Amino acid sequence: MIWVGLAVSVMLLGLLLYYLLVVTEGVFLGRRLVVWLYDRVAGTYDTRKAVDPDYETFFLARPLQHHLKHLPNPLILDVATGTGRLPVALLEQPLFHGRVMGLDASGKMLAMAADKLRPYHFRAALVQQTADRLPFTAHTFDAVTCLEALEFFPDDETAVREMVRVLKPDGVLLVTRRKGAWGKAFLGNYRTVAQFEAFLRTAGLETVYTVPWQQEYDQVYGRKPTIPR
């Protein structure tokens, strides 16, 4: 019986570690561990994610361009930019003439992004910083994006309020909502569609709506009011 109990204990410990390190990618063990894990996988991240340029263009770059079509040279901030998938997708569009700033806490992910963004010179820039203390003045960006990342922030409410703060009036916010069984695994960081949209409205946005995207994520758009509430 002792061996059975020991085996069960080891199995439970293994499941706990799998939940903490794989399913939720260290989010419940602190920001430093999350950043460390992303530093470790930076070199293979795009391969693991199976990033498809055509997919990125159709589902990310073009919809965002549509929201910004009235602006000749929009300035965009991509929070938790990782290896720069969104900046690259935007800058590759022949009709996009704006600039993109990518921000991430992982230095090695930013190094991968820098290699891909080098051909775009002054139109792309990268900053190493966390999302809850954005180093920009209020009303700076025409759009702010944050993809597949909010659930990994220790305080997603503060992060979203920071994103709204640096948005210009009438600026667009695009974030993602983790959904499904894996989304619910994030416990306190999980919200239903209605809860997530209400969360963004509380943060100061209007015209909030959800667009189905991937099996594990929805895209959620919102716009900052022209006149502050």
N, C-alpha and C positions, 0 to 999 in steps of 0.2 A: 504493500500500500504506500510505503514511503516513496518508492520509485514512481508510482503512478502520480502521486501528488507533485513530485518534483518535475515530472514530464509535463503535467498540466500547467505548472507555474512557469516553466520555460516557454511553453507555447503561448501562454497569455502575455508574457513579457515580450515575446517576439511580435505578437499582434499589436501590442501597445506601441512598440518602437516603429512598426510599419505605419501605424496610424499617424504618429507624431512626425516621422521623418519623410515618409513617402506620400501618404494621402494628403496631409495638410502641410507638407514641406517645411516643417519646423516652426510654423507660425505660433504655436502655443509654447515654444521654448525660447522665444525672444528674437528680436530683430537681428541681432548679431549672427545667430545661427542661420537665419533665412538668407542673409547676405552671403555668409560663408558657403552655403549650399549652392547658391547661384554662381558664385565665383568658381566653384569646382566644376560646374557643368557648362560654363560659358563656351568653351571650345566646341562642344557638340550640341549646343542648344538648338540651333536652326535645324539640324538633322533630326533631332528628337521630335521637334514640333512639325517636321515635314512642311516647312514654309514653302508655299507655292506662290510665285510672283503674280500669276494671273488671278489667283484667288484673292490675294491681298488687294490687287487693283479693283476688282469687281465689288468686293464686300466692304472694303475700308476706304481706299483712296477716293474713288469716284463718289460715293455717297457724301463723304466729308466735303469734297469739292463742290458738290451741289449746294450744300448749306452755306458755302462761302463764295458763291458765284458772283455776288454783288461787289466783292472786294478784289481789286486788281493784284495786290501783293500782300496777302494775309500772313500774319505771324502766328505760328502754332506752337504750343508747348505739348510735348508728349511725355507724360509722367510715367515712371517705371518703363522707360523705353527699351530696356533690355539690350538686345543686339541691333536695335534700330529698325525693326521691321516696318513700322508705320512711317517714319521719316523717309526711308528708302522708297516705299510704295508711293508716297506723295511726290517726292522729288523726281521720280522717273516719269511722271505724267507730263506730257508735252504742254498741256494747257495750265499747269500749275506754275505760277511765277512767284510764289511766296517763299518764306523762310521757315525752318523748323528747328526748334530747340528740344533736344532730348535730355531727360533727367532720370537718373537712376542711382541707387545706393551702392550697386556692385561695380567696382572698378574694372573687373575683368570682363563683365558684360559690356561696359562702355568701350573697352579697348576693341572688342569685336565690332561694335557699332562704328567706331572711328575709322576702321579699315574700310568698311562699306561706304561710309559717307565722304571719304576723302575726295572723290571726284567732284563733289558739289561745292567745295571750298566754302566761301562766306555764307552760303545759303543754309548751311547746317552747322549747329554747334551742340556741344555736349557739356553737361554739368553733373558732377557727382554730389548728390544731396538726397535727403529723405523727403518724402511727400508731405510730411506734416509741418515743414518749415521751408516753404518755397522761397528762394532768395530773389524775389522779384517784387516790384512795387505793384500796387493795386491797379487794375484796369490796363494791363500790359498786352494781353494776347487776344487775338480774334477768335481763337478756338483752343480748348484744352482737351486732351485725350488721355485716357488711362485704361489700357486693355489687359484683361486677365490678371489683375493685380490687387484690386481693392481688398479681397478676402485675406491677403497676406500682410496687410498693414496692421500694426498694433492698435491703431485708432483711425478707422476709416472715416469717421465723422469729421475729425479735425482735418484729415487729408482732403476731403471733398470741399469743406468750407475754404480751405486754402486755394483749391482750384477755382472755386467761384470768385474768391477775392481777386485773383490775378486776371480773371476774364474781363474784357471790356464790356460795357453795356451793349446788349444785343449780341454778345458773343455766344458761341456754341460749346457746350460740354458734351463729350462722348465718353461714356464709361461702360463697363460690362458688369453684368450680374451673374454670379455663379449659380447654377441651377441643378436640378436633379439630385440623385443620391449623393454624389460627391459634394455638391453644394451644401447639402444639409449636414455633411460631416464637419463643416466649419462652425457648427454650433452657434455661438453668439454673433458670428459674422454673416449668417444666412438670413436673407429676407425674401419673401414672396414678391411677385411682380408688383402687387398693390403696395406692399410695405416699402419696396425699393423706390418706387415712384414718389411716394409720400416723403420718404427720406430726402430725395433730391429737392422736392418743393420746399421742405423745411430749411434746406441749406440755402435757399434763395433763388431757385430756378422756376421758370414757368414753361409752358408748352412741353411738358415732359411726356415722353412716350417710349415704348419698348418695341424693339424689332428682333424677332427670332434670328439667331445667327448659327451657332454651333450646337452640338449635342450637349455640351456642358456650359454654354454661355449664351446670354442674350446681350444685344447692344441696347443701350439706353441713352437717349438724347434729351437734352434740356437746353433752354436758352435763358441767358441772364436778362432780366428786365431792363428796358431802356431807362426807365425811371425807378430808382431804388424803392423797395417796399418800405 
